[in-house]
Amino acid sequence: MKRVDFKVFLVLIFAGLILFRCGLFERREEDYEVFVEVEDIFCTEVVLRVGLPDSGGVNSFNVVRDDSVVGVYSTSDNDTVIIDGGLMPDRDYEYRVDLVDGGRVRVSSESVVVHTLDTTSHEFDWEIDTLGIYGSYLSDVWIVDEDNIWVVGNIVVPDPDSSWNGTGRETFNAAHWNGEKWEYIHIRGNLMNDVGPLNSIWYFDENNIWVAGFPIHWDGNKWTLYHLQDMGLDVSVDYIWASSPDDIYFVGLEGSIVHYDGKDFKKIETEHEVRLIDIEGTDDGEYVYVVGYDFFSPAYSVVYQIHDGVVETLFYDEIHPTTGGLDWGAVSSVSVYKDMVYFVTYLGLVKKHVQSDEFTIDFAFRNYGYRSMVVKNYNDIFMVGGRGKYAHFNGVSWDFNEELKNIYDLSSIWGGCAFKDNLVVICGYLLDGSHGYVAKGRRQN
């Protein structure tokens, strides 16, 4: 038998190990899949989703912005969300991810370029209309376009010959702006007289309109009233939100939530009997949020999330607790943009992602009793409140404005707000109860 020198044998083994490790490392590196993509874009921050190898262990990586490392991370997840802040509005930034092993960059992702949102203008030119006389008020508004605007509420006008009901006054519960004037409308469903004041409107198209108190539907030919109590539903509803004609929600007193699927109305049970005053959801209707409060003793506020038909209480607390802790106070409005939810609270503007349990609070927002909010984009939020005040967020700063309050010697109370393109329409009433009130604000740039 031919003998092999022991030293030669060791050299061969060592060389084999080196070749094996090199081949293994090359195979591992070939298997690396690292990517970065843009999840969301704001004025001063971006949200990035980072994909990493499913190694079964901990991966370390750097986030690189414009060739500078801005974050060093370690995670065992192969799908991670990173927020990079401190950016400038309206600017390009280039991002990549470097996978790090032993202090060395093993592989880099492809780069992505992000352009941050620009700020929007705080400047609006206002035109103001008063509707009705004493006892008039407006609760909600819908903009189809600048020459097609709807408001609902209670509009009282003189009736000199008392032909309406013998009182010398005629009442309407809706009005339509046709580009030249306001046309008053009686919405009575199939009743002989008006159903009374209306609180909200939802417009799909000219042949598909819903209003509430009682749910009433316009099909292009007639208004049909749906008396929910006669259907065996022990509810009282005031406000509407819909993702489609077959996915409509109505909310109101004592925790009332009703869902309409295009054929049937169904009551959704809730844990608490708090008055519900606002509702909004994601575009696809997968997540829906409902808020409300009561000032009865004891006073409580509530936030619900509806997902897959299941109602979850996200927040329920006394408005003025005697114990410590952060108090949201009366949650008065909710708005959803993409997958971000905004809540108007006494503490500040509370935000959460629909798939997250974590809340963040914008303490720069000062609550002056804001009642209605529209989030048109992350850099374009408008809300209205009591005493004629409104607030606008342009992506970086808040403008807390009293311009409309100062137009009249008497203050006004805002009800509803709509925001489309560069047109804002606010409705409400003068504090002395003398008129309903519509303000149309046009942004010129």
TINU-362162 format. One line per 5 residues: number of its first residue (from 1); their letters; for each residue x, y, z of C-alpha. Coordinates in Angstrom, 1 decimal, decimal comma. Layout:
! residues N
NUM> a> X:Y:Z | ...
! end
This chain:
! residues 445
1> mkrvd> 0,0:0,0:0,0 | 1,3:3,4:-1,0 | 1,8:5,6:2,1 | 0,8:9,3:2,0 | 3,0:11,7:4,0
6> fkvfl> 1,1:13,0:7,0 | 2,0:16,7:6,3 | 0,8:16,4:2,7 | -2,4:14,9:4,0 | -3,0:17,9:6,4
11> vlifa> -2,3:20,4:3,6 | -4,8:18,7:1,3 | -7,5:18,6:4,1 | -6,9:22,3:4,9 | -7,0:23,3:1,2
16> glilf> -10,2:21,3:0,8 | -11,8:23,1:3,8 | -10,9:26,5:2,3 | -12,4:25,6:-1,0 | -15,5:24,2:0,7
21> rcglf> -15,9:27,4:2,8 | -15,4:29,6:-0,2 | -17,9:27,7:-2,2 | -20,4:27,8:0,7 | -19,9:31,5:1,2
26> erree> -20,4:32,0:-2,5 | -23,6:30,0:-2,4 | -24,8:31,9:0,6 | -24,1:35,2:-1,0 | -25,9:34,1:-4,1
31> dyevf> -28,9:33,2:-2,0 | -29,0:36,7:-0,4 | -32,2:38,6:-1,3 | -32,1:42,1:0,0 | -34,4:44,9:-1,2
36> veved> -35,8:48,2:-0,1 | -39,1:49,7:-1,3 | -41,1:52,8:-0,4 | -44,1:52,2:1,9 | -45,2:55,8:2,3
41> ifcte> -44,0:59,4:1,8 | -44,5:62,5:3,9 | -43,0:66,0:3,8 | -40,3:65,3:6,3 | -40,1:61,5:6,6
46> vvlrv> -40,4:58,4:4,5 | -41,5:54,9:5,5 | -39,4:52,1:4,0 | -40,0:48,4:3,8 | -36,8:46,3:4,0
51> glpds> -36,6:42,7:2,8 | -33,8:40,5:4,2 | -32,7:36,9:3,9 | -34,7:34,3:5,8 | -31,6:33,1:7,6
56> ggvns> -33,3:31,9:10,8 | -31,0:34,1:12,8 | -30,3:37,8:13,3 | -29,5:40,0:10,3 | -27,7:43,3:10,6
61> fnvvr> -28,2:46,0:8,0 | -27,5:49,7:7,4 | -30,0:52,1:5,8 | -28,0:54,4:3,5 | -29,4:57,7:2,3
66> ddsvv> -27,5:59,6:-0,4 | -24,4:57,5:0,4 | -24,5:58,2:4,1 | -25,5:55,6:6,7 | -28,5:57,0:8,6
71> gvyst> -29,5:53,9:10,5 | -28,0:50,7:11,8 | -30,4:47,9:12,6 | -30,5:44,2:13,7 | -33,6:42,0:13,4
76> sdndt> -34,6:38,4:13,1 | -37,5:39,4:10,8 | -37,1:39,2:7,1 | -39,7:42,0:6,5 | -39,0:45,2:8,5
81> viidg> -40,5:48,7:8,3 | -38,1:51,6:8,9 | -39,1:55,3:9,3 | -36,4:57,9:8,3 | -37,2:61,4:9,4
86> glmpd> -35,7:64,9:9,5 | -36,0:65,3:5,7 | -36,8:68,4:3,7 | -40,1:68,8:1,8 | -40,1:68,6:-2,0
91> rdyey> -36,7:66,9:-2,4 | -35,2:63,8:-3,9 | -33,5:61,2:-1,6 | -31,8:58,0:-2,7 | -31,9:55,0:-0,4
96> rvdlv> -30,3:51,5:-0,4 | -29,8:48,8:2,3 | -26,5:47,2:3,0 | -26,5:43,7:4,6 | -23,6:43,6:7,1
101> dggrv> -21,8:40,6:8,4 | -18,8:40,8:10,7 | -18,5:44,5:10,1 | -18,3:44,0:6,3 | -21,0:44,8:3,7
106> rvsse> -21,8:41,5:2,2 | -24,5:42,6:-0,3 | -26,4:45,8:-1,2 | -30,0:46,2:-2,4 | -30,9:48,1:-5,5
111> svvvh> -31,4:51,9:-4,8 | -34,8:53,6:-4,8 | -35,3:57,3:-5,2 | -37,9:59,0:-3,0 | -39,4:62,5:-3,6
116> tldtt> -40,8:64,0:-0,4 | -44,2:65,8:-0,5 | -44,2:69,5:-0,8 | -46,1:71,6:1,7 | -49,5:73,0:0,8
121> shefd> -50,7:76,5:1,1 | -52,5:77,8:4,2 | -54,1:80,6:2,1 | -57,7:80,4:1,2 | -60,0:83,0:-0,3
126> weidt> -63,4:82,8:1,4 | -67,0:83,4:0,1 | -69,8:83,3:2,7 | -73,5:82,5:2,3 | -76,2:82,6:4,9
131> lgiyg> -79,2:80,2:4,5 | -82,5:80,6:6,2 | -83,6:82,7:9,2 | -83,9:82,1:12,9 | -83,6:78,5:13,9
136> sylsd> -81,6:77,4:10,8 | -78,5:75,3:11,0 | -76,5:73,1:8,7 | -74,9:69,8:9,8 | -73,1:68,3:6,8
141> vwivd> -71,9:69,1:3,3 | -70,9:67,2:0,1 | -68,9:68,6:-2,8 | -69,5:67,0:-6,2 | -67,7:70,0:-7,9
146> edniw> -67,7:73,7:-7,4 | -71,0:74,1:-9,1 | -72,7:71,1:-7,4 | -72,7:71,2:-3,6 | -75,1:69,7:-1,2
151> vvgni> -75,8:70,7:2,5 | -78,3:69,1:4,9 | -79,7:70,3:8,2 | -82,6:72,5:9,2 | -83,4:75,6:7,0
156> vvpdp> -86,2:77,9:8,0 | -87,6:80,5:5,6 | -90,5:83,0:5,8 | -93,9:81,7:4,5 | -95,9:85,0:4,3
161> dsswn> -99,3:83,3:3,4 | -98,7:80,5:5,9 | -99,5:78,0:3,1 | -96,9:75,5:4,3 | -98,2:74,7:7,8
166> gtgre> -100,0:77,7:9,1 | -97,0:79,1:11,1 | -95,7:81,7:8,7 | -92,5:79,7:8,3 | -91,5:76,9:5,9
171> tfnaa> -88,8:74,4:6,8 | -86,4:72,6:4,5 | -83,8:69,9:5,4 | -81,4:70,2:2,4 | -80,1:72,7:-0,1
176> hwnge> -78,2:72,4:-3,4 | -75,8:74,9:-4,9 | -76,1:74,9:-8,7 | -73,2:77,3:-9,4 | -75,4:80,4:-9,2
181> kweyi> -77,7:80,0:-6,2 | -78,9:77,8:-3,4 | -82,0:75,7:-4,1 | -83,9:74,6:-1,0 | -85,2:71,0:-0,9
186> hirgn> -87,8:69,0:1,1 | -86,6:65,5:1,7 | -89,5:63,6:3,2 | -89,1:60,1:1,9 | -92,6:58,6:1,5
191> lmndv> -94,0:60,8:4,3 | -96,5:63,6:3,7 | -94,3:66,0:5,7 | -90,6:66,4:6,2 | -88,9:63,8:8,4
196> gplns> -87,3:66,7:10,2 | -83,7:67,9:10,3 | -81,0:65,8:8,6 | -77,5:65,3:10,0 | -75,4:63,7:7,2
201> iwyfd> -75,2:63,0:3,5 | -73,4:60,5:1,3 | -73,3:61,1:-2,5 | -72,4:58,2:-4,9 | -73,8:59,8:-8,0
206> enniw> -76,8:61,9:-9,1 | -79,0:58,7:-8,9 | -77,7:57,3:-5,7 | -77,7:59,6:-2,6 | -78,2:58,8:1,0
211> vagfp> -79,1:61,1:3,9 | -79,7:60,5:7,6 | -81,4:60,9:10,5 | -83,6:58,1:9,3 | -81,8:56,5:6,3
216> ihwdg> -83,4:58,0:3,2 | -82,3:57,0:-0,3 | -82,6:58,9:-3,6 | -82,6:56,6:-6,7 | -82,9:59,3:-9,3
221> nkwtl> -86,7:59,3:-9,2 | -87,8:59,4:-5,6 | -86,7:59,5:-2,0 | -87,3:56,2:0,0 | -87,3:56,3:3,8
226> yhlqd> -86,2:53,2:5,7 | -87,7:53,1:9,2 | -85,2:50,9:11,0 | -87,4:50,6:14,1 | -90,2:49,1:12,0
231> mgldv> -87,6:46,5:10,9 | -87,0:45,4:14,5 | -83,7:47,3:14,9 | -83,6:49,2:18,2 | -81,3:51,9:16,9
236> svdyi> -81,2:55,7:16,3 | -78,7:56,8:13,6 | -77,4:60,1:12,4 | -74,2:59,7:10,4 | -73,1:57,8:7,3
241> wassp> -70,0:56,4:5,8 | -69,7:54,0:2,8 | -67,0:52,3:0,8 | -69,5:51,3:-1,9 | -73,3:51,2:-2,5
246> ddiyf> -73,2:47,6:-1,0 | -71,2:48,6:2,1 | -72,8:51,4:4,0 | -72,6:52,2:7,7 | -75,0:54,3:9,8
251> vgleg> -74,1:55,3:13,4 | -75,8:57,3:16,1 | -77,2:57,4:19,7 | -76,5:54,9:22,4 | -73,8:53,1:20,5
256> sivhy> -76,0:52,4:17,5 | -74,2:50,9:14,4 | -76,1:49,6:11,4 | -74,6:48,0:8,3 | -76,4:48,0:4,9
261> dgkdf> -75,1:45,4:2,3 | -77,2:46,7:-0,6 | -80,2:44,6:0,4 | -80,6:44,4:4,2 | -79,9:46,5:7,2
266> kkiet> -78,2:44,7:10,2 | -77,5:46,0:13,6 | -73,9:45,6:14,9 | -73,7:45,2:18,6 | -71,3:47,4:20,6
271> ehevr> -70,0:47,2:24,2 | -71,0:50,7:25,3 | -74,0:53,0:24,9 | -72,0:56,1:24,1 | -73,4:58,5:21,4
276> lidie> -71,4:57,9:18,1 | -70,8:61,0:16,0 | -68,3:60,2:13,3 | -67,3:57,2:11,2 | -64,7:56,6:8,4
281> gtddg> -62,9:53,6:7,0 | -60,3:52,5:4,4 | -61,2:52,8:0,8 | -61,8:49,1:0,5 | -63,9:49,0:3,7
286> eyvyv> -61,7:46,4:5,4 | -61,1:48,6:8,4 | -63,8:51,0:9,7 | -63,4:53,4:12,7 | -66,2:54,9:14,8
291> vgydf> -65,9:57,6:17,5 | -68,1:59,3:19,9 | -68,7:60,8:23,3 | -71,4:61,6:25,8 | -71,3:64,4:28,4
296> fspay> -73,8:62,7:30,7 | -72,6:61,9:34,2 | -70,3:60,0:34,1 | -69,0:61,3:30,7 | -67,3:58,8:28,5
301> svvyq> -65,6:58,7:25,1 | -65,1:55,7:22,8 | -63,3:54,5:19,7 | -64,3:51,4:17,8 | -62,5:49,5:15,1
306> ihdgv> -64,6:47,2:12,8 | -62,6:44,5:10,9 | -64,1:41,5:9,2 | -67,4:42,3:10,9 | -65,9:42,2:14,4
311> vetlf> -66,1:45,3:16,6 | -63,1:46,0:18,8 | -63,0:48,7:21,4 | -59,7:50,6:20,9 | -60,4:53,3:23,5
316> ydeih> -63,0:53,8:26,2 | -62,5:56,1:29,2 | -64,0:58,9:31,2 | -63,5:62,3:29,6 | -62,4:63,8:32,9
321> pttgg> -60,9:61,0:35,0 | -59,9:61,6:38,5 | -56,9:59,3:38,2 | -53,6:60,0:36,4 | -52,6:59,0:32,9
326> ldwga> -53,0:60,4:29,4 | -56,6:61,4:28,8 | -57,7:61,6:25,2 | -60,8:63,5:26,3 | -63,8:63,6:24,0
331> vssvs> -62,8:62,0:20,7 | -64,8:64,1:18,3 | -63,7:63,2:14,8 | -62,0:60,5:12,7 | -60,5:60,5:9,2
336> vykdm> -58,7:57,8:7,3 | -56,1:58,4:4,5 | -54,7:55,3:2,9 | -53,8:53,1:5,9 | -53,4:55,9:8,4
341> vyfvt> -56,1:56,8:10,9 | -56,4:60,2:12,5 | -58,4:61,0:15,7 | -59,3:64,5:17,0 | -58,9:64,4:20,8
346> ylglv> -58,4:66,9:23,6 | -54,9:65,7:24,0 | -53,8:66,3:20,4 | -54,2:64,7:17,0 | -53,8:60,9:17,6
351> kkhvq> -52,6:58,8:14,7 | -52,2:55,0:14,1 | -51,6:52,6:11,2 | -54,6:50,3:10,6 | -52,4:47,2:11,2
356> sdeft> -50,6:48,6:14,2 | -51,7:48,7:17,9 | -49,4:51,7:18,5 | -50,7:55,3:18,7 | -48,6:58,5:18,2
361> idfaf> -49,8:62,0:19,2 | -49,2:65,3:17,4 | -49,0:67,6:20,4 | -48,5:70,6:18,1 | -52,2:70,3:17,3
366> rnygy> -54,2:72,4:19,7 | -57,8:71,4:20,1 | -60,3:74,3:20,1 | -63,3:72,0:20,0 | -62,8:70,8:16,5
371> rsmvv> -65,8:68,8:15,3 | -65,1:67,8:11,7 | -61,9:66,8:9,9 | -60,9:65,9:6,4 | -57,5:64,3:5,6
376> knynd> -57,0:64,9:1,9 | -53,4:63,9:2,0 | -50,6:63,7:4,6 | -49,8:67,4:3,8 | -53,4:68,6:3,5
381> ifmvg> -55,6:68,3:6,6 | -58,5:70,6:7,3 | -60,7:70,7:10,3 | -63,4:73,0:11,8 | -64,6:73,6:15,3
386> grgky> -66,5:75,9:17,5 | -66,6:79,7:17,5 | -65,7:80,0:13,9 | -62,2:78,6:14,1 | -60,5:76,3:11,6
391> ahfng> -57,2:74,6:11,4 | -55,1:73,5:8,4 | -52,0:71,3:8,4 | -49,7:71,7:5,3 | -47,4:68,8:6,1
396> vswdf> -45,0:70,7:8,3 | -47,0:73,3:10,3 | -50,5:74,1:11,6 | -52,4:77,2:10,8 | -54,9:77,9:13,6
401> neelk> -57,1:80,5:11,9 | -59,8:82,9:13,2 | -60,3:84,8:10,0 | -63,9:83,6:9,5 | -64,8:84,2:13,1
406> niydl> -63,7:87,8:12,7 | -66,0:88,4:9,6 | -69,0:88,5:11,9 | -69,3:90,2:15,2 | -71,1:87,1:16,4
411> ssiwg> -69,3:83,8:16,5 | -70,4:80,8:14,4 | -70,5:77,1:15,1 | -69,3:74,7:12,4 | -71,0:71,4:11,6
416> gcafk> -69,7:69,7:8,6 | -66,6:70,1:6,3 | -65,8:68,8:2,8 | -62,5:69,2:0,9 | -62,0:68,5:-2,7
421> dnlvv> -59,2:69,6:-5,1 | -58,6:73,2:-3,8 | -62,1:73,8:-2,6 | -63,1:73,7:1,1 | -66,7:74,0:2,1
426> icgyl> -67,8:74,5:5,7 | -71,3:74,5:7,0 | -72,8:75,4:10,4 | -74,8:78,2:12,0 | -74,4:81,6:13,6
431> ldgsh> -74,2:81,3:17,4 | -77,2:83,6:17,9 | -79,2:81,1:15,8 | -80,1:83,6:13,2 | -78,9:81,8:10,1
436> gyvak> -77,4:78,7:8,6 | -73,9:79,4:7,4 | -71,8:78,1:4,4 | -68,2:79,2:3,8 | -66,5:78,3:0,5
441> grrqn> -62,7:78,6:0,6 | -60,7:78,4:-2,6 | -57,0:77,9:-2,6 | -55,3:79,7:-5,4 | -52,0:77,9:-5,5
! end
